[in-house]
Amino acid sequence: MTKTIPNYLRLHGHHVPADPSVLQEKTPLESFWQSYSDVTGWRVDQKSIQRGEVAILPAVNLHTSERSSEVSVGTLAATRLAESANALAQEMQVNRERMRLQEMELAARAPILGGEAEQKKLSVQISGSLERAVKGSGCQAAAIYLLDEETQQLNCRMTHGLPENRIEQPPRSLRGSRGDLQAMVDGVVAIDDLHAQDSETWSSPEDGYQAAICATIESDGVPVGTLWIFSQTKRTFSVAETTVAELSASEIGDRLKRASSEKQQISELRHEPAQDLAQWQYESLPVGSLVASGWRVDGLLESPRPWATGWHLWDILPDGTLMIVLAEAIEDSVKGAMTAALARAALTAHTGYRHKPADLLQRVSDTLWQSSTSEQLLSLLYARIDPFNGEGEIALAGSLEAVIGNRYGSRSVCSQVSDPLNSSIEVDPVIESFHLQPGETFMAYTQGLAESFSGTLSIKGGLQDAMAKEDQNPLAMLRRQIVNKELSHERGAVTLLRE
């Protein structure tokens, strides 16, 4: 929960074509599809991809409208290859989007921006600045290059009118980059001919353009990067056009500084004890492992707040049986986090001697009841399993759920609800028995996780898919299915896989 904060901004933007007349190089994906057609004799119907499908057609020569080559690969093999390539392309696009929104850091020793909304807002603002710079100078493309922490490398962080993969290219060295260095000294430099005799000394980031303007981006008077604006034709830039570049670079620097100040204010207002609590919670969670021979356990906990109100736990009891526990406080404030911590301490204290699952819930509830005059409500699921025969028993209070999945399907183990712990002096939990066969996974989860699986997504279906693929970590596979879902409620889960 603690991070080492870098002192530069990682800023990514979408590719926005500035002028259809500008010649754009083929992307790696476009080159692949061309090679696919040349080798297989088939081409992919782009309309089918837009519909979420992959359909192939015979490759055609665009000039003669005839088959450009003989089919060298069968229909089935060509379709499978196209489907795999399309899946990789979609994954690449998702990763680019996440990189653009999530890796937004502020320049000049600024903290990381908090939240996707702030990242997206800053990205849109700076993207607009780039677009206005291109139009105002009569050019076709622009890019922002920001210095790294050691001020040795320049990283491309946002582009306009350039291919998307520019932000994925390695950084270039500031040393020897005459255009960037001179801009940092003079404020702005106009390069009328990038291919003149001394063109190499300018170290232009783009080879396909004839002229450019480079302006320095500053934060608090300190250069943090450069703004390059590219023209496809050789030209002599006017004072008005270089002034547009200077103003655009100044506007970008001001936006970075403003975002840095806002984030710094938020950081100063944070309640430090809450951060300490969050750090303690993170460090006290168990790590997924092989808890016993043939039994693999794992847990998940994600919260939209700095702290969590739930926890998971597993252990081998003195009698040799396995226990797994999932808990979540009803109150979602720091008060709920403290209730959860108290309940965990009570459960740990009461598992050291013989007990039944229902008895353990009663003892934890008694501790909550006696420790405060206010309501400390908690949902708790406690399961105990015999590792030799897979027989288990569950005691549940609150709104948690449990299922068992295998490669053929899944079944609910405990879908009933009852009053949470500490609702009254006497606990009335739901009691269920189950049997876990080899090749099956027991999973308990919170309502927050269940709400993330909506529409075509299903926890039971995802668990079945993981088991069908013999995945040794089904919880991780389920997590990947909701990676792009908004985290509006706390998500918690625990799994026990019998190999």
C-alpha positions as CSV (number, residue, x, y, z in Angstrom):
1,M,0.0,0.0,0.0
2,T,3.1,2.2,0.1
3,K,4.8,3.2,-3.1
4,T,8.0,4.9,-4.1
5,I,6.8,7.9,-5.9
6,P,8.7,8.8,-9.1
7,N,9.2,12.5,-9.9
8,Y,8.1,12.6,-13.5
9,L,4.9,12.4,-15.4
10,R,3.9,9.4,-17.5
11,L,1.3,10.6,-19.8
12,H,-0.3,8.7,-22.6
13,G,-2.8,9.6,-25.3
14,H,-4.7,8.2,-28.1
15,H,-3.6,8.5,-31.7
16,V,-5.6,11.3,-33.3
17,P,-4.9,11.7,-37.0
18,A,-4.4,15.4,-37.7
19,D,-4.5,15.4,-41.5
20,P,-5.6,12.6,-43.9
21,S,-3.0,13.8,-46.4
22,V,-0.1,12.8,-44.0
23,L,1.4,9.5,-44.9
24,Q,1.3,7.2,-41.9
25,E,3.5,4.2,-41.7
26,K,1.9,0.8,-41.2
27,T,1.4,-0.4,-37.7
28,P,2.7,-3.8,-36.7
29,L,-0.9,-5.0,-36.7
30,E,-1.5,-3.8,-40.2
31,S,1.8,-5.4,-41.3
32,F,0.8,-8.7,-39.7
33,W,-2.6,-8.8,-41.5
34,Q,-0.8,-8.1,-44.8
35,S,1.6,-10.9,-44.2
36,Y,-1.3,-13.2,-43.1
37,S,-2.9,-12.6,-46.5
38,D,0.3,-13.1,-48.4
39,V,1.1,-16.4,-46.6
40,T,-2.3,-18.0,-46.2
41,G,-4.2,-16.7,-49.3
42,W,-7.0,-15.5,-47.0
43,R,-7.9,-12.1,-45.6
44,V,-9.9,-11.1,-42.5
45,D,-13.3,-9.4,-43.0
46,Q,-12.9,-6.2,-40.9
47,K,-16.6,-5.8,-40.6
48,S,-16.8,-9.2,-38.8
49,I,-14.3,-8.0,-36.3
50,Q,-16.4,-4.9,-35.5
51,R,-19.3,-7.3,-34.8
52,G,-17.1,-9.2,-32.4
53,E,-16.6,-12.1,-34.7
54,V,-13.7,-13.3,-37.0
55,A,-14.6,-14.2,-40.5
56,I,-12.1,-14.9,-43.4
57,L,-12.4,-14.3,-47.1
58,P,-10.2,-15.2,-50.0
59,A,-7.4,-12.7,-50.5
60,V,-7.9,-10.4,-53.5
61,N,-5.6,-8.3,-55.6
62,L,-6.9,-4.7,-55.2
63,H,-5.8,-3.8,-58.7
64,T,-7.3,-6.7,-60.7
65,S,-10.1,-7.8,-58.3
66,E,-8.8,-11.3,-58.7
67,R,-7.4,-13.8,-56.3
68,S,-3.9,-12.6,-55.5
69,S,-2.5,-16.1,-54.6
70,E,-3.4,-19.7,-54.3
71,V,-4.9,-20.7,-50.9
72,S,-2.0,-22.4,-49.1
73,V,-3.7,-22.9,-45.7
74,G,-7.0,-24.6,-45.0
75,T,-10.1,-22.7,-43.9
76,L,-10.1,-24.1,-40.4
77,A,-6.4,-23.4,-39.7
78,A,-6.6,-19.9,-41.2
79,T,-9.6,-19.1,-39.1
80,R,-8.0,-20.3,-35.9
81,L,-4.9,-18.2,-36.7
82,A,-7.0,-15.2,-37.4
83,E,-9.0,-15.6,-34.1
84,S,-5.8,-15.9,-32.1
85,A,-4.3,-12.8,-33.7
86,N,-7.4,-10.8,-33.2
87,A,-7.5,-11.8,-29.5
88,L,-3.9,-10.6,-29.1
89,A,-4.8,-7.4,-30.9
90,Q,-7.7,-6.7,-28.6
91,E,-5.6,-7.4,-25.5
92,M,-2.9,-5.0,-26.8
93,Q,-5.6,-2.3,-27.2
94,V,-6.9,-2.8,-23.7
95,N,-3.3,-2.7,-22.3
96,R,-2.7,0.6,-24.2
97,E,-5.8,2.1,-22.8
98,R,-4.9,1.0,-19.3
99,M,-1.4,2.4,-19.7
100,R,-2.8,5.7,-20.9
101,L,-5.1,6.1,-18.0
102,Q,-3.3,4.4,-15.1
103,E,0.3,5.5,-15.6
104,M,-0.3,9.2,-15.2
105,E,2.3,10.6,-13.0
106,L,3.1,14.3,-12.4
107,A,6.3,15.9,-13.6
108,A,9.0,17.5,-11.5
109,R,8.9,15.5,-8.3
110,A,5.1,15.3,-8.2
111,P,3.0,12.5,-6.6
112,I,1.0,10.0,-8.6
113,L,-2.4,11.3,-9.7
114,G,-5.2,9.7,-7.6
115,G,-7.9,7.8,-9.4
116,E,-8.8,7.1,-13.0
117,A,-11.1,10.2,-13.3
118,E,-8.2,12.6,-12.5
119,Q,-5.9,10.7,-14.9
120,K,-8.4,10.9,-17.7
121,K,-9.2,14.6,-17.1
122,L,-5.5,15.5,-17.4
123,S,-5.1,13.4,-20.5
124,V,-8.0,15.0,-22.2
125,Q,-6.8,18.5,-21.3
126,I,-3.3,18.0,-22.6
127,S,-4.5,16.2,-25.7
128,G,-6.5,19.3,-26.5
129,S,-3.4,21.5,-26.0
130,L,-1.6,19.3,-28.5
131,E,-4.4,19.5,-31.1
132,R,-4.5,23.3,-30.8
133,A,-0.7,23.6,-31.1
134,V,-0.8,21.6,-34.4
135,K,-3.7,23.6,-35.9
136,G,-2.3,27.0,-34.7
137,S,1.2,26.3,-36.3
138,G,-0.2,24.8,-39.5
139,C,1.6,21.5,-38.9
140,Q,0.4,17.9,-39.0
141,A,1.6,16.2,-35.8
142,A,3.0,16.8,-32.3
143,A,4.4,14.9,-29.3
144,I,5.3,15.5,-25.7
145,Y,8.7,14.1,-24.5
146,L,9.2,14.2,-20.7
147,L,12.5,13.8,-18.8
148,D,13.0,10.8,-16.5
149,E,13.9,11.0,-12.8
150,E,17.6,11.3,-13.6
151,T,17.0,13.9,-16.4
152,Q,19.0,11.6,-18.7
153,Q,16.3,10.2,-21.0
154,L,13.3,11.7,-22.9
155,N,10.2,9.5,-22.9
156,C,7.3,10.0,-25.4
157,R,4.2,10.4,-23.3
158,M,1.5,11.8,-25.6
159,T,1.1,12.2,-29.3
160,H,-1.2,13.8,-31.9
161,G,-1.2,12.7,-35.5
162,L,1.4,9.9,-34.9
163,P,1.0,6.1,-34.7
164,E,-0.2,4.7,-31.4
165,N,3.0,2.7,-30.8
166,R,5.1,5.8,-30.4
167,I,4.5,5.7,-26.6
168,E,5.8,2.2,-26.5
169,Q,9.2,3.0,-28.0
170,P,12.3,3.2,-25.8
171,P,13.3,6.6,-24.5
172,R,15.9,8.6,-26.3
173,S,19.0,10.2,-24.7
174,L,18.9,13.9,-23.9
175,R,22.7,14.0,-24.4
176,G,23.3,14.9,-28.0
177,S,19.7,15.9,-28.7
178,R,20.5,19.4,-30.0
179,G,16.9,20.4,-30.7
180,D,15.7,19.6,-27.1
181,L,18.8,21.1,-25.5
182,Q,18.6,24.3,-27.4
183,A,14.9,24.6,-26.7
184,M,15.6,24.2,-23.0
185,V,18.0,27.1,-23.2
186,D,16.2,29.5,-25.6
187,G,12.6,28.4,-24.8
188,V,11.8,27.5,-28.5
189,V,13.7,26.6,-31.6
190,A,12.4,26.5,-35.2
191,I,14.0,24.0,-37.6
192,D,13.1,24.9,-41.2
193,D,14.7,21.8,-42.7
194,L,15.2,18.6,-40.8
195,H,17.1,17.0,-43.6
196,A,19.7,19.7,-44.1
197,Q,23.4,19.0,-43.8
198,D,23.4,19.4,-40.1
199,S,20.1,17.7,-39.6
200,E,21.5,14.8,-37.6
201,T,22.6,17.1,-34.8
202,W,19.0,18.2,-34.2
203,S,18.2,14.5,-33.3
204,S,14.6,14.8,-34.5
205,P,12.3,12.1,-32.8
206,E,10.6,11.6,-36.2
207,D,12.2,10.8,-39.5
208,G,9.2,11.2,-41.7
209,Y,8.8,15.0,-41.4
210,Q,10.6,17.9,-43.1
211,A,10.5,20.7,-40.5
212,A,9.6,21.1,-36.8
213,I,9.3,23.4,-33.9
214,C,10.6,22.4,-30.5
215,A,9.6,24.2,-27.3
216,T,10.5,23.6,-23.7
217,I,7.9,22.5,-21.1
218,E,8.6,23.9,-17.7
219,S,7.2,23.4,-14.2
220,D,8.1,26.0,-11.6
221,G,10.7,27.4,-14.0
222,V,12.5,24.0,-14.3
223,P,12.5,22.2,-17.7
224,V,10.7,18.8,-17.5
225,G,10.5,18.0,-21.2
226,T,9.9,19.3,-24.7
227,L,7.0,19.8,-27.1
228,W,7.8,18.9,-30.7
229,I,5.5,20.0,-33.5
230,F,6.1,18.4,-36.9
231,S,5.5,19.6,-40.5
232,Q,5.5,17.3,-43.5
233,T,6.9,20.0,-45.7
234,K,10.0,22.2,-45.5
235,R,9.0,25.7,-44.4
236,T,10.1,28.9,-42.7
237,F,8.1,29.3,-39.5
238,S,6.8,32.7,-38.6
239,V,7.0,34.4,-35.3
240,A,3.3,33.8,-34.8
241,E,3.8,30.0,-35.3
242,T,6.7,29.7,-32.9
243,T,4.7,31.8,-30.4
244,V,1.9,29.3,-30.6
245,A,4.4,26.5,-29.8
246,E,5.7,28.5,-26.8
247,L,2.2,29.2,-25.5
248,S,1.2,25.5,-25.9
249,A,4.2,24.3,-24.1
250,S,3.5,26.8,-21.3
251,E,-0.1,25.7,-21.1
252,I,1.0,22.1,-20.8
253,G,3.5,22.9,-18.1
254,D,0.8,24.9,-16.2
255,R,-1.6,22.0,-16.3
256,L,1.1,19.6,-14.9
257,K,1.9,22.1,-12.1
258,R,-1.8,22.6,-11.3
259,A,-2.4,18.9,-11.2
260,S,0.7,18.4,-9.0
261,S,-0.5,21.1,-6.5
262,E,-4.0,19.6,-6.3
263,K,-2.7,16.1,-5.7
264,Q,-0.2,17.4,-3.1
265,Q,-3.0,19.1,-1.2
266,I,-5.0,15.9,-1.2
267,S,-2.0,14.0,0.1
268,E,-1.5,16.5,3.0
269,L,-5.2,16.2,4.0
270,R,-5.0,12.4,4.2
271,H,-5.4,10.9,7.7
272,E,-2.1,9.3,8.4
273,P,-3.4,6.7,10.9
274,A,-5.8,5.4,8.2
275,Q,-2.8,4.9,5.9
276,D,-1.0,3.0,8.7
277,L,-4.1,0.9,9.1
278,A,-4.2,0.1,5.4
279,Q,-0.5,-0.9,5.4
280,W,-1.1,-3.2,8.4
281,Q,-4.1,-4.8,6.7
282,Y,-2.1,-5.4,3.5
283,E,0.9,-6.9,5.4
284,S,-1.3,-9.1,7.6
285,L,-3.1,-10.9,4.7
286,P,-1.8,-14.4,4.1
287,V,-0.2,-15.3,0.8
288,G,-1.7,-17.9,-1.5
289,S,0.2,-21.2,-1.1
290,L,0.1,-25.0,-0.9
291,V,-1.4,-25.1,2.6
292,A,-1.2,-28.9,2.8
293,S,-0.2,-31.7,0.5
294,G,-2.7,-31.6,-2.3
295,W,-4.5,-28.5,-1.1
296,R,-3.9,-25.1,-2.6
297,V,-5.4,-21.9,-1.1
298,D,-5.6,-18.3,-2.3
299,G,-7.4,-15.1,-1.4
300,L,-8.5,-11.8,-2.9
301,L,-9.2,-8.4,-1.3
302,E,-9.8,-5.1,-3.2
303,S,-11.2,-2.0,-1.8
304,P,-12.1,1.4,-3.4
305,R,-11.0,3.1,-0.1
306,P,-7.5,3.4,1.4
307,W,-8.5,0.7,4.0
308,A,-10.5,-2.5,3.8
309,T,-13.4,-3.7,5.9
310,G,-12.9,-7.4,5.2
311,W,-10.2,-10.1,5.5
312,H,-9.5,-13.7,4.7
313,L,-7.6,-16.3,6.6
314,W,-6.6,-20.0,6.5
315,D,-4.6,-22.3,8.7
316,I,-4.2,-25.9,9.8
317,L,-5.9,-26.5,13.2
318,P,-4.4,-28.5,16.0
319,D,-6.5,-31.5,15.1
320,G,-5.1,-31.5,11.6
321,T,-8.2,-30.1,9.8
322,L,-8.0,-27.1,7.4
323,M,-9.9,-23.9,8.1
324,I,-10.6,-21.1,5.7
325,V,-12.4,-17.9,6.8
326,L,-13.9,-14.9,5.0
327,A,-15.2,-11.9,6.8
328,E,-16.5,-8.4,6.0
329,A,-17.8,-5.7,8.3
330,I,-21.2,-4.1,7.5
331,E,-19.9,-0.6,8.2
332,D,-17.7,0.6,5.3
333,S,-15.8,3.4,7.3
334,V,-12.7,3.1,9.4
335,K,-15.0,2.0,12.2
336,G,-15.8,-1.0,10.1
337,A,-12.1,-1.7,9.5
338,M,-11.6,-1.7,13.3
339,T,-14.5,-4.1,13.8
340,A,-13.0,-6.4,11.2
341,A,-9.6,-6.3,13.0
342,L,-11.2,-7.0,16.4
343,A,-13.1,-10.0,14.9
344,R,-10.0,-11.4,13.4
345,A,-8.1,-11.2,16.7
346,A,-11.0,-12.9,18.4
347,L,-11.2,-15.7,15.8
348,T,-7.5,-16.4,16.0
349,A,-7.7,-16.6,19.8
350,H,-10.6,-19.1,19.7
351,T,-9.2,-21.5,17.1
352,G,-6.5,-22.9,19.4
353,Y,-8.8,-25.4,21.1
354,R,-11.6,-27.8,20.1
355,H,-14.7,-26.3,18.6
356,K,-17.5,-26.6,16.1
357,P,-17.9,-24.0,13.4
358,A,-21.1,-22.7,14.9
359,D,-19.5,-22.4,18.4
360,L,-16.6,-20.4,16.9
361,L,-19.0,-17.8,15.4
362,Q,-20.8,-17.5,18.7
363,R,-17.5,-16.8,20.5
364,V,-16.4,-14.2,18.0
365,S,-19.9,-12.5,18.3
366,D,-19.6,-12.5,22.1
367,T,-16.3,-10.7,21.8
368,L,-17.8,-8.0,19.5
369,W,-20.9,-7.8,21.9
370,Q,-18.8,-7.3,25.0
371,S,-16.2,-4.9,23.5
372,S,-18.5,-2.0,22.7
373,T,-21.9,-0.5,23.3
374,S,-22.3,0.4,19.6
375,E,-23.2,-2.0,16.9
376,Q,-20.2,-3.8,15.4
377,L,-21.9,-6.0,12.7
378,L,-19.9,-8.5,10.7
379,S,-20.5,-11.1,8.1
380,L,-18.4,-14.2,8.7
381,L,-18.1,-17.5,6.9
382,Y,-16.1,-20.2,8.6
383,A,-15.3,-23.5,6.9
384,R,-13.5,-26.5,8.2
385,I,-12.3,-29.4,6.0
386,D,-10.8,-32.8,6.6
387,P,-7.8,-33.0,4.2
388,F,-7.9,-36.8,4.1
389,N,-11.5,-37.3,2.8
390,G,-12.6,-33.8,1.8
391,E,-15.5,-33.7,4.2
392,G,-16.3,-30.1,5.3
393,E,-18.8,-28.0,7.3
394,I,-19.7,-24.3,7.0
395,A,-21.1,-21.9,9.5
396,L,-22.2,-18.6,8.0
397,A,-23.6,-15.3,9.5
398,G,-24.3,-12.5,7.2
399,S,-24.5,-12.2,3.4
400,L,-21.5,-14.1,2.1
401,E,-21.8,-16.9,-0.4
402,A,-20.0,-20.1,-1.3
403,V,-19.8,-22.4,-4.3
404,I,-17.9,-25.5,-5.4
405,G,-16.7,-25.8,-9.0
406,N,-15.2,-28.5,-11.2
407,R,-14.6,-28.9,-14.9
408,Y,-18.2,-30.1,-15.5
409,G,-20.1,-27.4,-13.6
410,S,-20.6,-25.7,-10.2
411,R,-23.0,-25.9,-7.3
412,S,-23.9,-23.6,-4.5
413,V,-22.8,-24.7,-1.1
414,C,-24.2,-21.9,1.0
415,S,-26.3,-19.3,-0.7
416,Q,-28.6,-18.5,2.2
417,V,-28.3,-15.4,4.3
418,S,-28.7,-14.8,8.0
419,D,-28.3,-11.9,10.5
420,P,-24.6,-10.8,10.8
421,L,-22.6,-11.4,14.0
422,N,-23.4,-9.1,16.9
423,S,-27.0,-8.5,15.7
424,S,-28.2,-10.2,18.9
425,I,-26.7,-12.0,21.9
426,E,-27.4,-15.4,20.4
427,V,-26.1,-16.2,16.9
428,D,-28.3,-18.2,14.5
429,P,-25.9,-19.1,11.7
430,V,-26.6,-21.1,8.5
431,I,-25.0,-24.5,8.8
432,E,-24.1,-26.6,5.7
433,S,-22.0,-29.7,5.0
434,F,-20.2,-30.4,1.8
435,H,-17.7,-32.8,0.2
436,L,-14.8,-31.6,-1.9
437,Q,-13.7,-34.1,-4.5
438,P,-10.2,-34.1,-6.2
439,G,-10.1,-31.6,-9.0
440,E,-12.7,-29.3,-7.3
441,T,-12.4,-25.8,-5.8
442,F,-14.3,-24.4,-2.9
443,M,-14.8,-20.6,-3.1
444,A,-16.4,-18.2,-0.7
445,Y,-17.0,-14.6,-1.8
446,T,-18.6,-11.3,-0.8
447,Q,-21.5,-9.4,-2.4
448,G,-19.1,-6.9,-3.8
449,L,-17.4,-9.5,-5.9
450,A,-20.8,-11.0,-7.0
451,E,-21.9,-7.5,-8.2
452,S,-18.8,-7.3,-10.5
453,F,-19.9,-10.4,-12.3
454,S,-23.0,-9.2,-14.2
455,G,-24.4,-9.6,-17.6
456,T,-22.7,-12.4,-19.4
457,L,-20.1,-12.9,-16.7
458,S,-20.8,-15.4,-14.0
459,I,-18.8,-16.5,-11.0
460,K,-19.9,-20.1,-11.4
461,G,-19.2,-20.1,-15.1
462,G,-15.7,-18.5,-14.6
463,L,-14.9,-21.1,-11.9
464,Q,-15.9,-23.9,-14.2
465,D,-13.8,-22.6,-17.0
466,A,-10.8,-22.3,-14.8
467,M,-11.2,-25.9,-13.6
468,A,-11.7,-27.1,-17.2
469,K,-8.4,-25.6,-18.1
470,E,-6.8,-27.2,-15.0
471,D,-5.8,-23.8,-13.8
472,Q,-3.9,-24.1,-10.4
473,N,-5.0,-20.5,-9.5
474,P,-8.7,-20.2,-10.5
475,L,-9.1,-17.0,-8.4
476,A,-6.6,-15.2,-10.5
477,M,-8.4,-16.3,-13.7
478,L,-11.7,-14.9,-12.2
479,R,-9.9,-11.7,-11.3
480,R,-8.7,-11.2,-14.9
481,Q,-12.3,-11.3,-16.1
482,I,-13.2,-8.2,-14.1
483,V,-10.0,-6.3,-14.3
484,N,-11.7,-3.5,-16.3
485,K,-14.8,-3.4,-14.1
486,E,-15.2,-0.3,-11.9
487,L,-14.3,-1.0,-8.3
488,S,-17.3,0.6,-6.6
489,H,-17.7,-1.9,-3.8
490,E,-15.1,-3.9,-1.8
491,R,-14.4,-7.3,-3.3
492,G,-13.3,-10.3,-1.2
493,A,-12.9,-14.0,-1.9
494,V,-11.0,-17.1,-0.7
495,T,-10.5,-20.4,-2.6
496,L,-9.4,-23.9,-1.6
497,L,-8.4,-26.2,-4.5
498,R,-8.1,-29.9,-4.0
499,E,-5.6,-31.2,-6.5
